């Protein structure tokens, strides 16, 4: 049974006649818990009784845990997560650069939506970054609720409002608007040469993520899709993106001493939908077949010596090829598509699919996205849909060759 006891104030080492009340209550393990600072005996007893009632109902939250700081619990939460390494790095950077400088020493129980929203309005980063930071805080506080550090997540279901005018209106950046015409893809591929240029063509015409392309291995290349169609079987070549080791990633890990350690290696894909078989149009199947015949390495889009591409080195190469290179004679490269990146080539593939009328259920499947809503369960890609997509991509390629006046990408 909860009760209250006096706590006399002390001044200059001597007990005074002034006092407050401390609540005493039975904790779940049978020990006595306490909470000081109540102005009257009645309020202390009532608070203690509320704790015991919550314990009996199975909804009690230990006040000691609620007063743990956001920074302390964040480290516990991060240690308990098992996402992909890139996700860990992104979270860590958001925390160290933006969130923890303000919230590290704030008790969990003291965090309110009012204060979080007010803080968000002071941030000078991009609007999308602000939303990501608030969403990450909400994830952490949800973890605090699950761990019984908090009764409720004050950020759950809340939306930011009143952001500064320059970030309140979402505008697509120049990068988000970027895509490459098929002619530009082929020009970049020719400039890079057949060893490295095939990567550009594959990303643009298959919609591979960069890490998926760099992680593609021989045994997953030019497999066969077989699907019943009318009274026969529809077949086409595919590349399989492996769910377990299908991504070649590069990021920084954080050691126990806080130092960043660079990691490059294979990891599972980001989600279930990313594991898929991508149908390959005839022209690209021929290029991949020629690559495999002469290519001694396991990874299809490795460097000429078989080593993995460092992400920065690959980006630098794409920059030079797309942006152009000053100089004279053969060393000078005129711009093809300034600012284009490999990620933009994946955007280009989705643009191609829309242009040639690929059915949404197939477009989502081939891109490794989940088709939303009940239609994602009820609709399925048919052989006719697949053939129309392959014919459309083949026509885009052939039209680009005709437009450029070429017979092939790389001259013999």
Secondary structure, DSSP 8 states (H G I E B T S, - for coil): --EEEEEEEEETTEEEEEEEEEEEEE-TTS-EEEEEEESSHHHHHHHHHHHHHHHHHT----HHHHTSBHHHHHHHHHHH----HHHHHHHHHHIIIIIHHHHTTSBGGG--HHHHHHHHHH--S-HHHHHHHHHHHHHHHHHHHHTTS-SS-TTTT-------HHHHS----TTTT----HHHHHHHHHHH-HHHHHHHHHHHHH---HHHHHT-BGGGEEEEEEEEETTEEEEEEEEEE-TTT-EEEEEEEE-TTS-EEEEEEEE--SSGGG-EEEE--HHHHHHHHHHHHH--SSBTT--TTS----HHHHHHHHHHHHH-B--SGGG-B--SSTT--HHHHHHHHHHHHHHTT--HHHHHHHHT----STHHHH----HHHHHHHHHHHHHHHHHHHHHHT-SSSS--
